[in-house]
Amino acid sequence: MNCLWHCRTLFFLFLFLVVVSSCTPTEKNQVSIVIEAPRIVLHTENGTTTVSVEIADTLAEQQQGLMYRTALEQNKGMLFIFAQAREVGFWMKNTKIPLDMLFIDSNKTIFFIEHNAQPCIADPCPTYGPNAPVQYVLEMNGGFAKEKHIKVGDKISFLDII
């Protein structure tokens, strides 16, 4: 009986060590997980442009937007997502950099573009928007739309956005 208990104990100890050693990362079997930023693709007559975006889909994120940013990397932007298409007005209060604003309808078609909106330096700040329902707004560096030949009627598609 004593031998059986020792054998059983050794077996479980061996099994435990095998399991633990397989869970301990080594240089050979380390796994790195890369989480890419959500992306959108802009489809124009000249081809496609892929843009990494921050998502603003809560009221707090939408109110903050790109305020206080002193720079925005090339091919990066912020995508505002509204649950339903609606009229929206955007302003540049506390925004430090010029922005292009692409107003996009529920069919993912660019409906209106505000080119190179300048930071607001005094109240009252002007608001920008098409005075028509949109479901998405993409903010990019000022001049981006002209540089990439983006125009009203162009389409977008989502990558990595649920």
C-alpha positions in Angstrom: 0.0 0.0 0.0 2.8 2.3 0.9 4.5 1.7 -2.5 1.2 2.4 -4.3 0.8 5.7 -2.4 4.4 6.7 -3.3 4.0 5.7 -7.0 0.7 7.7 -7.2 2.4 10.7 -5.5 5.3 10.6 -7.8 3.0 10.3 -10.8 1.0 13.4 -9.8 4.1 15.3 -9.0 5.6 14.4 -12.4 2.3 15.4 -14.1 2.2 18.7 -12.2 5.8 19.5 -13.3 5.0 18.7 -16.9 2.0 21.0 -16.8 3.8 23.8 -15.0 6.9 23.6 -17.3 4.6 23.8 -20.4 3.0 27.0 -19.1 6.3 28.7 -18.3 7.3 30.9 -21.3 10.7 30.4 -22.8 12.2 32.4 -25.6 11.3 29.7 -28.1 7.6 29.5 -27.3 6.7 33.0 -26.2 3.6 34.3 -27.8 3.2 38.0 -28.5 -0.2 39.4 -29.2 -0.4 42.4 -31.5 -3.7 44.3 -31.3 -4.1 46.5 -34.4 -5.9 49.8 -34.2 -9.3 49.7 -36.0 -8.9 50.8 -39.6 -11.1 52.1 -42.4 -10.5 52.0 -46.1 -11.3 55.1 -48.2 -12.3 54.1 -51.8 -11.6 56.9 -54.4 -11.2 57.1 -58.1 -7.4 57.0 -57.5 -7.5 53.8 -55.5 -7.7 53.1 -51.8 -6.2 54.6 -48.6 -6.2 52.7 -45.3 -6.4 54.8 -42.2 -6.0 53.7 -38.5 -8.6 55.3 -36.4 -9.5 55.9 -32.8 -13.2 55.2 -32.2 -15.4 57.8 -30.6 -18.7 56.1 -29.9 -19.6 57.3 -26.4 -20.8 60.7 -25.6 -17.7 61.4 -23.5 -15.4 60.4 -26.3 -17.4 62.4 -28.9 -17.3 65.5 -26.7 -13.6 65.2 -26.2 -12.7 64.3 -29.8 -9.3 65.5 -30.8 -9.2 68.4 -28.3 -5.8 69.4 -26.9 -3.9 67.3 -29.4 -0.8 69.0 -30.8 -0.3 66.5 -33.6 -1.9 63.7 -35.4 0.2 61.1 -37.1 -0.1 60.6 -40.9 -2.9 58.2 -41.9 -4.4 58.3 -38.4 -7.7 59.9 -37.4 -10.7 59.7 -35.2 -14.0 58.0 -36.3 -17.1 59.2 -34.6 -19.8 56.6 -34.7 -23.5 57.4 -34.0 -26.0 54.7 -33.3 -28.4 56.2 -35.9 -27.9 58.7 -38.7 -28.6 62.2 -37.3 -27.7 65.9 -37.9 -24.5 66.7 -36.2 -22.4 69.9 -35.7 -18.7 69.8 -35.0 -16.6 72.7 -33.7 -12.9 73.3 -33.2 -12.9 74.6 -29.6 -9.7 73.6 -27.8 -8.5 71.8 -30.9 -4.9 72.7 -31.6 -4.5 71.4 -35.2 -6.4 72.0 -38.5 -8.7 69.1 -39.4 -10.5 67.7 -42.4 -13.9 66.4 -41.4 -15.6 63.8 -43.6 -19.3 63.4 -42.9 -20.5 60.0 -43.9 -24.0 58.6 -44.3 -25.4 55.3 -43.1 -24.5 53.7 -46.5 -20.8 54.6 -45.8 -20.8 57.2 -48.6 -19.0 60.5 -48.0 -21.8 63.1 -48.0 -19.9 66.3 -47.1 -16.3 67.4 -46.5 -15.2 70.3 -44.4 -11.7 71.0 -45.6 -8.9 72.3 -43.3 -11.1 73.5 -40.5 -9.0 75.8 -38.3 -8.7 75.8 -34.5 -11.1 78.1 -32.8 -9.3 80.9 -31.0 -12.3 82.9 -29.7 -15.9 82.3 -28.8 -18.3 81.8 -30.4 -16.8 79.0 -32.4 -18.3 78.1 -35.7 -19.9 74.7 -36.2 -19.3 72.5 -39.2 -21.6 69.9 -40.7 -23.9 69.2 -43.7 -27.2 70.0 -42.0 -28.3 66.5 -43.0 -28.3 63.2 -41.2 -25.0 61.3 -41.1 -23.9 58.3 -39.1 -20.1 58.7 -39.1 -17.6 61.5 -39.1 -14.0 61.0 -39.8 -11.5 63.6 -38.6 -8.1 63.7 -40.2 -5.2 66.1 -40.5 -6.1 69.2 -42.4 -5.3 68.8 -46.1 -5.7 65.0 -46.0 -8.8 64.9 -48.2 -7.2 67.0 -51.0 -3.9 65.1 -50.8 -5.7 61.7 -51.2 -8.2 63.1 -53.8 -11.2 62.2 -51.5 -14.4 63.7 -52.7 -18.2 63.6 -51.9 -19.6 60.3 -53.2 -16.5 58.2 -52.3 -17.1 55.2 -50.1 -15.6 53.8 -47.0 -15.4 50.3 -45.6 -14.4 49.1 -42.1 -11.6 46.8 -41.1 -11.2 45.6 -37.6 -14.3 47.5 -36.5 -17.1 45.6 -34.9 
